[in-house]
Amino acid sequence: MESQKFGVHEVTDMRELINFKVACLSEAKSRLGKVENPELKKLVETSVELGTHTVNNMKAILSTAITQMKQ
C-alpha cells in the first residue's frame, strides 16, 4: 500500500469539512422529529446514517494525517 503524506492545508481543510458535516448532521437530526411524511423521514434517516458514516471515515483519515505529520 502506498504511503500518503498530508499537508497542513489538507489537515485544515479536513477539519473544516468535518465541522461542516457535523453541523449538517446536527440540523438533520433536530428536524427528524418534525418530519411527518414517511418517505421524507426515511430519506432524512438515510442521510443521517450515511453522514455519520462519512464523518467517522473522515475522522479516521484526519487521525492518520495528524499522526503522519507528528513523525
N, C-alpha and C positions, 0 to 999 in steps of 0.2 A: 504494500500500500504506500502511496506517495505521501510524503510529509508535506503538510501545508503550513505555510507561515502566514500570520495575520499581522497587518499593520495597525498602528494606533488608530488611524482613521476608521478602519474596518471594525475595530472593537467599539469605538464610539458610536458608529452608525448602528451596530447591532444592539447596543444598549438603548438607543433611541427607538429603534424598531420594536424591541421588546416592550418598552414603556408604552408605546402607542398601541400595540396589540393588547396589552393588559387593560388599558383604558377602554378599548373597544369591547373586550370581553366583559368587563365590569358593567358597562352600559347595557349590553345584550342580556346579561343575567338579571339585571334590575328590571328590565322591561318584560322578561319572560313571564312573570306572574300576571302581567296585564294583558297578554295576548289571548284573545278568545277564539280566534279561528284555528281549528285543529291543524290544518295544513301549514299555516304560517308558524304556529307553535312548534311543529315538528322541524320546520326549516331553521328556526332560531336555535332550537336544541342541537341540531346537527352542526350549525355554525359554531356554537359554543364548544361542542366536543372537539371539532376539528381545530378550532382556535387554541384550545387548551393544549392539544397535542403539538401544535406548531410552536407555541411558546416554550413548552418543555424541550423540544428539539433545539430551538434557538438558544435556550439557556445552556444546554449541553455543549453546543458549539462555542458559545461565549466562554464557558469554563475552560474548554480546551485551549482557546485562543489566549486567555489570560495566563494559563499555565505555561504555554509556549513563550509568551513574552517575558515571563519571570526568569526563564532559563538563559 
